[in-house]
Amino acid sequence: MKAFHFFLLILVLFLTAGMQDSLAQCAMCKATIEANAANSSKYGVGLNTGILYLMCVPYIAGAVLGYLWYKNAKLKGKLPKFS
């Protein structure tokens, strides 16, 4: 049980460590949108799609690697016991 609490603590610390950086706004993105806002709104849609793409890819890669690790550990019978 102590290992699970330690793992949970480390996970929370890693998730909150980058919180301050994520509150900032990219100056170049803001300038691009403001400059092209008068022409059309297609730049904003493309920029939002790109941001979502860049945000989702690491999570998908981590999920795939985690799943592969789980399946491999399950086959070898080496899953950690938290209880």
N, C-alpha and C positions, 0 to 999 in steps of 0.2 A: 504494500500500500504506500510505503514511503517513496518508492520509485515512481509511482504514478503521480504523487503530489509534486515531486521534484520535476518530472517531465511537464506537468501542467504549469508550474511556475516558470520554467524556462520558456515554454511556448508563449505565455502571456507577456513575458519580458521582451521576447523577440518581436511580437506583434505590436507592442506599444513603443518600441525603440524608434521606429521610423515615422511615428505619428506626426512629429513636428515638421518634418520635411514635406509630408504630403499635404500640408495646409497651404503651401506656397503655390502661386500661379506662375506658369511659364510666361515670361514677358514676350517672347517671340510669338507664341501662339495667340496671345491677346492682341498684339500689334497686327498680326495677319488677319485676324477676324475683324478688327475695327477698320482696317484699310479696305477690306473687300466686302464689308457689310452693305455698302451702298450699291454695289454691282448686283450681287445676288446672295442668296443664303446657302448655295450649294457647298461653299467652302466650310461652313460650320458643320454640316452633316458629314462631310468627308473627314474633317478633323476629329469629330466625335467618334466616328467609326474606327479611325486609326488608334485613338486612345483606348477604346474598348478592346481592340485587337491586342495591343501591347499589354494591356492589363490582364487579359484572360490567358494568354499563352503560357506564362510561367505556372499558373495554377493548374492548367491542364497537364503540363509536363510533369509537375510534382505529383498529381493524382495518378498518372500512368506509372511513374516510377514507384510510387507507394503501393499500387496494386500489384505490380510485378514482384516487388520485394515480399509482399504478403503471400502471394501464391508460391513463391520459391521457398519461403520459410515454412509455409504450411506443408509443402511436400517433404521437406527435410525434418519436420517435427520440431523446429527450433523457435516457435513463437514465444515471446516473453509472457510470463505469468504475473499479472498485476494484483491478483487476489491473495 
